[in-house]
Amino acid sequence: MKPQGIIVIALVGLLLAAVLIVVGMTGDESKNLSNEEFIAQLRVSGNTGDVPGFVPGRAPTIDGQENMAAKIEVEANVYDLGLIASDTIAHGQLKVYNRGKVPLKISGIDTQCPCTMGFLPKEIEPGGEAIMEITVDPNLMQGFYSEKFLTIKSNDPVNRHFRVKVRASVSPEIAIEPNVLNFGIVEVGDTPERFIRIRQLADDDFTISYIESRGSEDKSFIVGHREVPEEDWAHPGKREYDVSVAVSPTASPGEHAIGLYVYTDSYKRLKSFGIRVEMTVQ
């Protein structure tokens, strides 16, 4: 080979070696770059392209949209109607908001009891609000107090089932004193007796049909009732009863509790009501 050819080959070899050294240094430097510096280089070089919603350090969102969902918010998680009439359906209202960016679609409102119902439009626009109509029917309630949940079902991905507690107290037709009878601690074999006074409050005449006890299977209590003489009534024309509860001599050691269910035909709404009786025998 001629000397000129050898010189050309040597020069080419030196050039390739220099290129490899430079490339290796550049690769090492890129490894030492932070995420932010690397992304900044990509932005300069245009390698990120025109990706909508691209944010350094985070994956791009679909179509550049963030939090594109309905978001339900209710004026209050607990709604108390207070004291309501015993013969009329009570009405209340709660504001329901859509804090999201797409329509809030209401698929239904579930209830724990037909006595408590909720009604809403089927859709609330983004940033909009609607009124949830609430009704409580005392004729479908048991007793004088109600606490039920309404569950709003929607397309909110976080709160698909949003619960609102609805409370109401019914203006009572009768008074019960005490409404819970607690004997406390009773010695084995003792037979103390206590009384529960039931007073008529409504104008309609009140009578007791019968009383049923539920709970203690060992018959730890003996229950009876009698009408209070008219001269002892607290209010003229308002009938009163005494319910007697005595501890049975056969009551076994331990905790005992029963429910006394008083039945009456006097009122359309109030067919029965309960009174709790409890004690500990030792």
C-alpha positions, 0 to 999 in steps of 0.5 A: 500500500502506498504511504498516502493510503496509510495516512488517510486510513489513520486520519479516518480512525482518529476522527471516529475515535474522537466522535465516539469520545464526544458521544460518550461524554454527552450521554454521561452528562444527560444521565446527570441531568435532573428531570426538570433539566431533561424536560427543558432540553426536550422543550427546546428541541421540540421533542415534546411536540404540541401535547395539550396539557403537558406539565413537566414532571407529570403525565399529560392528561387526556385531551388536556382536560383535568378534573372533568367530572361532576361534583355533588355538594349539598347545603347540609349533611343533616336536615332537621325539620324540628317539630311537625304536626301529627296530621299533616305532611311536613315539607323541607328544602335543601340546595344541591350544587354541582361544583364539577365541569360536566352535568351532574346526573341524578339517577335516583334518591333512595330512602330508608322509610316511605315516611321520608322522601326526597325529590330532585331534577334529573340533571344539574348543569356545571356550576348550577344548583337545584332544590331537593324537596323533602317530605316527612309523612307522620302517618307513616312514622312509628312513634314521635321521632324519626331519623332517616337517611336519603341517598342521592345517586349520581354520576359524581365519581367520588360520591356516587351515593351521597347520604343526607340525614333527615330528622323530625319530631312529631307533635305528640298525641300523648305524654309518657312519663318516664319514656324509659323505665330503669329499675337499676340494680335489683337483688335476686328474689326482690320484686319492686314495682314501678309505674309509667303514666300515660297522659292524653294530649290530643283532643281525641279521646285516648284508650289503651286496647292492650299491652304486649311485652317483647324481649326477655324470654324468662318473663322477668317482668309482670306488666299490667295497666289501669285507667287513672280516676278522672279526678286525678287527671292533670287536665279535664277531659284528657284521659290518663293510664298507669302501666304497672311493671313489677320484677318477677321473683323468678328473674335470673341474675344478669341484664334484662330489657324488654319493650312494652308495646302499647296498642290503641285504636284512638288515633289514625296515625298512632296505632302503637308506641313503645316503652323500654324497661331495663334492669340488672339482677344480681 
